[in-house]
Amino acid sequence: MNETASLRARAEIDLAALRANVRVLRERASGAQLMAVVKSDGYGHGALPCARAAQEAGAAWLGTATPQEALALREAGIGGRLMCWLWTPGGPWREAVEADIDVSVSALWALREVVAAAGAAGRTARVHLKADTGLGRNGCQPADWPELVSAARAAEEAGALRVVGLWSHFACADEPGHPSIEAQLTVFRDMVAYAEKEGVRPEVRHIANSPATLTVPESHFDLVRTGIAMYGLSPSPELGTPADFGLRPVMTLSASLALVKEVPPGHGISYGHHYTTSAETTLALVPVGYADGVPRHASGRGPVLIDGTVRTIAGRVAMDQFVVDLGGDTPEPGARAVLFGPGDQGEPGAEDWAAAADTIVYEIVTRIGRRVPRIHLNAAPERG
């Protein structure tokens, strides 16, 4: 038995699939540059290997949420354009400026902190001004935009920073035809036009996330930011399946059976006995649970491929394990149980788990815990 097969559990990450997905998304980007978003440890896939693979496939930018994520990439030797956007007062602004990281500013407090950081670093900061065009999270409200633009222009004239980007984020791009999409585009165009009238000369204007990259070409502007689609997953069932867009899921999550045993009829399974065997049968113990990221909400519903057949979790998901009723089949301990993957062997997809847990596919892959090792396959780019 090889080392990988003997692991309790593993998440295999196909970097060749990721590179192929990046190439597909670049083709859909209508000539815009592509930012590969690798926040939350590359959506659970491993930020560093995924960042490298994305750059190899032509991603011109990388994006993270927190400055700590961006700084970790720089410390690991990742070069090129790198942006981060989720800041709180007192954050590592100076370190980011010194590491040549583009930063996002949504309010005057953040502008003051980046100006101070640039002065301390003796460098000109690169800033993206974020507009709240209707999502209602981060970003500057239209009513406050003139004040922020004015202050940013003054800092630019003083040599503290350059406004290199104007950007925003969609609320409902994963809902085809939602009226907020066009409404946000209108507000974004107006806010960009105002900033440019005041003398801002951005390198990139960007609002498109994965769903907008796939289905709203008029939103592409100069740069698209692709997260979930880069990992081969559809942003929503309403938009279509990964295959509909020419994407291939990158992660395969599996575990080795810890036990296979016979039990009599009427035998309760797992906490609370929410499942009871209806006849004499065999049970398989799958040694992953909610501490590994298997959603407890998928108890009694989560699908798993064992011995060529897709079966359903019997009873509750526990912290470290769950049980499957095999109906009399007897695979050997150590046999592979595949929770989700690209479907090559008939295994479920991450979308099936999202449906079983009444959540979104983003949560399924990002919640896989640290004690599940990531095995990165096809790390060397293809030669051709």
MOQUI-V635298 format. One record per run of one state. SS is the DSSP state (H for helix, E for strand, C for the rest). FROM is the first residue (numbers start at 0). TO is the last residue. Records with the same first field share a line. If there is no record, write none. Layout:
BEGIN
SS->FROM-TO  FROM-TO
END
This chain:
BEGIN
C->0-7  28-31  37-37  43-45  56-59  75-79  86-91  98-100  105-106  121-123  131-138  140-140  157-159  167-177  197-202  206-206  208-208  215-215  219-221  226-226  231-240  245-249  263-266  269-269  273-273  276-279  286-288  292-294  298-301  306-307  314-320  325-334  340-348  356-359  366-371  377-383
E->8-13  32-36  60-65  80-85  101-104  124-130  139-139  160-166  203-205  207-207  222-225  250-262  267-268  274-275  280-285  302-305  308-313  321-324  335-339  372-376
H->14-27  38-42  46-55  66-74  92-97  107-120  141-156  178-196  209-214  216-218  227-230  241-244  270-272  289-291  295-297  349-355  360-365
END
